[in-house]
């Protein structure tokens, strides 16, 4: 149960009113270069289709730490899963799917789809779609430094309005 909950929060922890949009409706970074995404990222903003899954009172948190490329075009996300008395590192491997900038992964009971929507490689708008019994979407604004860029914040909020999402608590690890 804790692992399932942790995997669900994986989708929500990256650094996403319900959206019923399809993956085809989500734009992908033109000229996407996965190697330029490598390194440390901080979650600046997070919106989701199911905020009850990431309540501020819930002690379980999953934070994206970094992104790395692997052979064959795979991506590895380094996450930290933290709760009451628990702190673990976790690697999640995603495989290329569809267009450049689209990735997918699976685990017992569900799948994760990730789209790199827009980036200047210092800021990043990321879309994550977690599918199990239901579909949960999240949008994250990530940055290399703990400093919000107003232009990227404005761009991010355009997606939030378009997909009618709700803010969720942000969690980062030092």
Order of alpha helices (4+ residues) and beta strands (2+ residues): alpha-beta-beta-beta-beta-beta-beta-beta-beta-beta-alpha-beta
